[in-house]
Amino acid sequence: MSRPRVLRSLAGLLFFSVSGGVLICLPLLAALAFLTAADPGPVPAGLIAAMTGFALLGAFLLRIALVRVVLHDDHVQLVNPLRTFRFYWFDVEDIDLVSSGGWIVRVWAGGVPRWAWGVSRIGQFGLPFASVHDDPAKDAPRFVHDGYREMRAAWKRGSRA
């Protein structure tokens, strides 16, 4: 059995890791500053709510930093922000690349599409402004298109085995 191949955006990994880390550390630094103050007084409820929100957002960004697609000889694993999917190659019906709210690589299994976040990218200006008239074969970002082709090649190899 060969080593699993991991597909992910390194720029996304770096951006979301740093952003998530900063947003988690910010409430910790604020709490430290508040606790070391000479006369802290009562803690404002709004400050607690805001710092809790920053920490939760930071935790979610760190979870987004972990998205990836792992190609194995016998299955594919989609690690998405909220859930991980594992499909054996013989259960995969199709893998496609569409332009809808960005560049989305989908794995179809059991008649249901699952978004492969690790090799997809949200549109440059967000979901409402994505171009649905682009041709994925020509206009998709390089890492999305290369990841898509590598997933299809692994699917074809795995479904024959």
C-alpha positions in Angstrom: 0.0 0.0 0.0 1.4 3.4 -1.0 1.4 6.5 1.2 -1.8 8.6 1.3 -1.7 11.8 -0.8 -2.9 14.9 1.0 -4.4 17.7 -1.2 -4.9 21.2 0.4 -4.4 24.9 -0.2 -1.1 25.9 1.5 -2.1 29.6 1.3 -5.4 28.8 3.0 -3.7 26.7 5.7 -1.3 29.6 6.5 -4.0 32.3 6.4 -6.6 30.5 8.5 -4.0 29.2 11.0 -2.6 32.6 11.6 -6.0 34.3 11.7 -7.5 31.7 14.1 -4.4 31.8 16.3 -4.6 35.6 16.6 -8.3 35.5 17.4 -7.8 32.9 20.1 -4.9 34.7 21.7 -6.6 38.1 21.7 -9.1 37.2 24.5 -6.3 35.5 26.5 -4.2 38.7 26.3 -7.3 40.8 27.2 -8.0 38.5 30.2 -4.3 38.7 31.3 -4.3 42.5 31.1 -7.5 42.7 33.0 -6.3 40.3 35.8 -3.0 42.1 36.2 -4.5 45.6 36.5 -4.2 47.3 39.9 -7.9 47.8 40.4 -9.8 45.8 37.7 -13.3 46.5 39.0 -16.3 44.6 37.6 -15.9 42.9 34.2 -18.2 44.3 31.6 -20.6 41.7 30.2 -20.1 43.1 26.6 -16.4 42.5 26.9 -16.9 38.9 28.0 -19.3 38.3 25.1 -17.0 39.9 22.5 -14.0 37.9 23.7 -16.0 34.7 23.7 -17.0 35.5 20.1 -13.4 36.1 19.1 -12.3 32.8 20.7 -15.2 30.9 18.9 -14.4 32.5 15.6 -10.7 31.7 16.0 -11.5 28.0 16.8 -13.7 27.8 13.6 -10.9 29.4 11.5 -8.5 26.8 12.9 -10.9 24.1 11.9 -11.1 25.6 8.4 -7.3 25.5 8.3 -7.4 21.7 8.7 -9.6 21.0 5.6 -8.0 18.6 3.1 -8.6 15.8 0.8 -6.7 12.6 1.5 -6.3 10.1 -1.4 -5.7 6.5 -0.4 -5.4 3.4 -2.6 -8.9 2.2 -1.7 -10.8 5.3 -0.5 -10.9 9.1 -0.5 -11.3 11.1 2.7 -12.9 14.6 2.6 -12.0 16.5 5.8 -14.4 19.5 5.8 -14.9 22.1 8.5 -17.8 20.4 10.3 -17.7 16.8 9.1 -15.3 14.2 7.6 -16.5 11.9 4.9 -14.9 8.7 3.8 -15.9 7.0 0.5 -14.4 3.8 -1.0 -13.5 4.3 -4.6 -16.0 1.8 -5.9 -18.8 3.8 -4.2 -17.8 7.0 -5.9 -20.0 7.7 -8.9 -18.4 10.9 -10.2 -16.0 13.7 -9.3 -16.7 17.0 -11.0 -15.5 20.6 -10.9 -18.1 23.4 -11.2 -18.1 27.2 -11.0 -20.9 28.1 -8.5 -20.0 30.4 -5.7 -16.4 29.8 -6.5 -14.6 26.7 -7.7 -16.2 23.6 -6.2 -14.8 20.1 -6.5 -17.6 17.6 -5.7 -17.5 13.9 -5.0 -20.7 12.1 -5.8 -21.5 9.0 -3.8 -24.9 7.5 -3.3 -26.5 10.1 -5.5 -25.4 12.9 -3.1 -22.7 15.5 -3.8 -20.1 16.3 -1.1 -18.0 19.4 -1.4 -14.3 18.7 -1.2 -13.3 21.9 0.7 -9.6 21.0 0.6 -9.4 21.5 -3.1 -12.2 24.1 -3.6 -12.1 27.9 -3.4 -14.8 30.4 -2.7 -15.2 33.1 -5.3 -12.8 36.0 -5.3 -15.5 38.4 -4.2 -17.5 36.0 -2.1 -20.4 33.7 -2.9 -22.8 36.1 -4.5 -20.3 37.5 -7.0 -18.8 34.3 -8.4 -18.7 33.9 -12.1 -20.9 31.0 -13.3 -20.0 31.6 -16.9 -16.3 30.6 -16.5 -15.0 27.3 -17.9 -13.5 25.2 -15.1 -11.1 23.6 -17.4 -9.5 26.9 -18.4 -10.4 29.4 -15.6 -10.1 27.5 -12.3 -7.1 28.3 -10.1 -4.2 26.0 -10.7 -4.3 24.2 -7.3 -8.0 23.5 -7.7 -7.6 22.2 -11.2 -4.5 20.1 -10.4 -6.3 18.7 -7.3 -9.3 17.8 -9.3 -7.3 16.0 -11.9 -5.3 14.1 -9.2 -8.6 13.1 -7.5 -10.0 11.8 -10.8 -6.8 9.8 -11.6 -6.9 8.2 -8.1 -10.6 7.4 -8.5 -9.9 5.7 -11.8 -7.0 3.7 -10.4 -8.9 2.8 -7.2 -12.1 1.7 -9.0 -10.1 -0.7 -11.2 -8.4 -2.4 -8.2 
